[in-house]
Amino acid sequence: MQQILNSENLEPYRALLSVIAAELDADILDCAAALVYLNQPEAARLPAASREEQTATIRILPPLNLPPIKMVRYRLDVGRIHQVTAEEIKKVLVEESGVDKNNINRVDIHGLYTIIELPAGMPPDIFQHLKTVEINQQKLNIARIKARSGKKRGKSNFRRGGRQRNPQPDSQSSDLSGVGC
């Protein structure tokens, strides 16, 4: 639901809900609750209760087992040198992109840049807009960081040019030039 709230234009639906609420002379929240009720399967509906019981007791719905949100890493061209804090960065991202503050993860501020995780599926127009947004007179210039491949990185036994490096001499392959044949 949060993804829909962040990415979809719900204004036509809000207007429709306002019209329905006005026609029924009902509260918008009651109309929204009725729509949720209508869209649930029969077995999942809450038992009927009187108005007094509903206001006296808060019913807690079982937690939804939603899949985790896929995150994408981004690099921002603002860092410690620009005197930014994680809270400032989050605030600007919430205001400018509409992303939920709880969906902004791993804000790693370095000297000249910041690495941040945001939910996947950022619309291109929002992405382009964030490139021009400024914090402390420094453009964010957001850029997506490519995911690393599964290759192991480590010492290689090959040098440039394809010659193999022999880190430890093998006792059997010692220099035989002094041996007479």
C-alpha positions in Angstrom: 0.0 0.0 0.0 2.9 2.4 0.8 4.3 1.9 -2.7 1.0 2.9 -4.2 0.8 5.9 -1.9 4.3 7.0 -3.0 4.1 6.3 -6.7 0.5 6.6 -8.0 -1.6 9.7 -8.7 -4.5 9.1 -6.3 -6.1 12.6 -6.8 -9.0 11.3 -9.0 -9.8 8.6 -6.4 -9.7 11.2 -3.6 -12.1 13.3 -5.5 -14.4 10.4 -6.1 -14.3 9.4 -2.5 -15.2 13.0 -1.5 -18.2 12.9 -3.8 -19.4 9.6 -2.4 -19.0 10.8 1.1 -20.9 14.0 0.4 -23.7 12.0 -1.4 -24.0 9.7 1.6 -23.5 12.5 4.2 -20.8 10.3 5.7 -17.3 10.8 6.9 -14.6 10.1 4.3 -12.8 7.7 6.7 -16.0 5.7 7.1 -16.4 5.5 3.3 -12.8 4.3 3.0 -13.4 1.7 5.7 -16.6 0.5 3.8 -14.6 0.2 0.6 -11.9 -1.9 2.4 -14.7 -4.0 3.9 -16.2 -4.6 0.4 -12.9 -5.7 -1.0 -12.1 -8.3 1.6 -13.0 -12.0 1.1 -16.0 -13.1 3.2 -13.8 -15.1 5.6 -11.5 -12.2 6.4 -14.2 -9.7 7.4 -14.3 -8.6 11.0 -17.3 -9.6 13.1 -20.1 -7.0 13.3 -20.2 -4.9 16.4 -22.2 -2.0 17.7 -20.9 1.6 17.4 -20.2 1.7 21.1 -18.1 -1.5 21.0 -16.2 -0.2 18.0 -15.3 3.0 19.7 -14.6 1.4 23.0 -12.3 -1.3 21.7 -9.6 -1.1 19.1 -9.4 -4.1 17.0 -6.0 -5.1 15.8 -5.8 -6.7 12.4 -3.3 -9.5 11.9 0.0 -8.2 10.4 0.1 -8.4 6.6 2.9 -10.6 5.3 4.1 -8.3 2.6 7.3 -9.1 0.7 10.2 -6.9 1.6 10.7 -3.8 -0.5 13.5 -4.2 -3.0 16.1 -1.5 -2.3 18.5 0.3 -4.8 21.7 2.0 -3.8 22.3 5.6 -5.0 25.2 8.0 -4.7 24.5 11.7 -3.8 27.1 14.4 -4.5 26.8 15.8 -0.9 28.9 14.8 2.0 30.5 15.8 5.3 32.4 18.6 3.6 29.0 20.2 2.7 27.9 20.0 6.4 24.9 17.7 5.8 23.3 15.3 8.2 21.3 12.1 7.6 18.2 13.8 8.8 18.6 16.7 6.4 19.1 14.3 3.5 16.0 12.3 4.5 13.9 15.4 4.9 14.8 16.7 1.4 14.2 13.3 -0.2 10.8 13.0 1.5 9.8 16.5 0.4 11.1 16.3 -3.1 10.3 12.7 -4.1 7.5 11.7 -1.8 9.3 8.6 -0.6 8.3 7.4 2.9 11.0 8.4 5.5 10.9 4.8 6.8 11.9 3.5 3.4 15.2 5.5 3.3 17.9 3.1 4.4 21.6 3.1 5.0 22.6 6.8 4.8 26.4 6.6 4.7 27.8 10.1 4.6 31.4 10.3 3.4 33.6 13.3 2.8 32.4 14.3 -0.6 29.5 12.0 -1.2 26.7 10.0 0.4 25.5 6.4 -0.3 21.9 5.8 0.3 19.3 3.1 -0.3 15.9 3.9 -1.7 13.0 1.7 -2.8 13.3 0.3 -6.3 11.1 1.7 -9.1 11.8 5.5 -8.8 10.0 7.2 -11.6 12.3 8.8 -14.2 10.9 12.3 -13.7 11.5 12.2 -9.9 15.0 10.8 -10.6 15.8 13.7 -13.0 14.3 16.2 -10.5 16.5 14.9 -7.7 19.6 15.5 -9.8 18.9 19.3 -9.6 17.8 19.5 -5.9 20.3 21.2 -3.6 21.2 20.9 0.0 23.4 23.6 1.4 23.9 25.0 -2.1 25.2 21.7 -3.3 23.3 19.7 -6.0 22.4 16.1 -5.1 23.3 14.9 -8.6 21.9 11.5 -7.7 23.2 8.5 -9.5 22.3 4.8 -9.3 25.1 2.5 -8.2 25.3 -0.6 -10.3 25.0 -3.9 -8.4 28.2 -5.8 -8.1 28.5 -9.0 -10.0 29.0 -12.3 -8.2 32.7 -12.4 -9.1 35.1 -12.9 -6.3 37.6 -10.1 -6.0 41.0 -10.9 -4.8 44.6 -11.5 -5.7 45.0 -12.8 -9.2 47.9 -15.0 -10.4 48.0 -13.2 -13.7 49.8 -10.0 -14.6 49.0 -7.7 -17.5 50.0 -9.3 -20.7 48.8 -12.7 -19.6 52.0 -13.9 -18.0 51.5 -16.0 -14.9 52.9 -14.8 -11.6 54.6 -17.3 -9.5 54.2 -16.0 -5.9 56.3 -18.8 -4.3 59.1 -20.5 -6.2 58.5 -24.2 -6.6 61.5 -26.3 -5.3 61.2 -28.7 -8.3 61.2 -26.0 -10.9 64.5 -24.3 -9.8 67.0 -23.1 -12.3 68.7 -26.0 -14.0 71.2 -24.0 -16.0 74.1 -25.0 -13.8 73.5 -28.8 -14.2 75.5 -30.5 -16.9 73.8 -32.9 -19.2 
